[in-house]
Amino acid sequence: MAPASFHHTTNTVCVMDASGRLGSSLVERLLQRGYTVHAAVQNHGDVQSFNGLSCDNKKLKIFHSDPFDYHSIIGALRGCSGLFYTFEPPQDQPIYDELMAEVEVRAAHNVLEAVCTNGHNRQGGIHILRRPPLFGEMTVNQSVSDLDERHWSDINFCRKFKLWHALSKTLAEKAAWALAMDRGVNMVCVNAGLLKSPDLSITHPYLKGAAEMYEDGVFVTVDLNFLLDAHICVFEDISTYGRYLCFNHVINRPEDAIKLAQMLTPDASSPPQSYEQDMKIIQQRISNKKLNKLMVDFKSESQ
């Protein structure tokens, strides 16, 4: 039997951090599907993200929650049957560097610890940890034809080439899995490709190593609607488990790479391409079959 503070039968979920583009969009999509949503934001000014919601916001409750403030996390989680978690760097440390890995690991640990000690059931409840894009800087084993959710970024490789974004995501997820398995929390991770958005720029930390990802056939992107659908599908399907790679476009042709480059740097001129380069297609070496199979019958609110 679930403790009193855990309501597995409720239609209430928590989104943390809900202030970013992914988080705020996920809040809106969940409201559209009839959920009551606890939107946990880090800063008081972040509530402006919900002023233009296209749906009834009577079921929206906003909490000011800091992933480094254990008690504020507890408050946002109270009464929820699930958690969608994504890490947003603190405003006073927005750049991914060597120290960010420690920051993100500590945040993930705090959130999972709050889930565990807030009376969340170890048997009946599903608690989902959500993260920003991962798997961009995998160490590619050329003997493996398809990389999927069973593969991880190599920590030593990330440190050697100063891929701090990949290092932070990998260490944070590993820490979360260790705690979740130790405490019996049902956790699922959706590891997304590069999220395409109007404000995407060349400075995005995911793009460090993009040329190598392209050549290795593992450079992938995801549209916001597809990513939102994946999150909700994974949450609502009781058969889900483990990790899911999420993307709906592979950058493996010269025209794809040029189109993305023009979006990232619109003022830059396109480099000349030879006929051989125009015809060259990089073999795709990354697979999201596990997620695609799950989403076959999913009915999206965006349609």
HELIX and SHEET records of a PDB file:
HELIX    1   1 ARG A   21  GLN A   32  1                                  12    
HELIX    2   2 HIS A   44  PHE A   50  5                                   7    
HELIX    3   3 TYR A   70  LEU A   77  1                                   8    
HELIX    4   4 MET A  100  THR A  117  1                                  18    
HELIX    5   5 ILE A  155  LYS A  160  1                                   6    
HELIX    6   6 TRP A  164  ARG A  183  1                                  20    
HELIX    7   7 PRO A  205  LEU A  207  5                                   3    
HELIX    8   8 ALA A  210  ASP A  216  1                                   7    
HELIX    9   9 LEU A  224  GLU A  236  1                                  13    
HELIX   10  10 PRO A  254  LEU A  264  1                                  11    
HELIX   11  11 TYR A  275  MET A  279  1                                   5    
HELIX   12  12 LYS A  289  LEU A  294  1                                   6    
SHEET    1   A 4 LEU A  60  HIS A  64  0                                        
SHEET    2   A 4 THR A  36  VAL A  41  1                                        
SHEET    3   A 4 THR A  12  MET A  16  1                                        
SHEET    4   A 4 GLY A  82  TYR A  85  1                                        
SHEET    1   B 3 LEU A 129  ARG A 130  0                                        
SHEET    2   B 3 VAL A 188  ALA A 192  1                                        
SHEET    3   B 3 GLY A 242  CYS A 246  1                                        
SHEET    1   C 3 LEU A 194  LEU A 195  0                                        
SHEET    2   C 3 VAL A 220  VAL A 222  1                                        
SHEET    3   C 3 HIS A 249  VAL A 250 -1                                        
END                                                                             
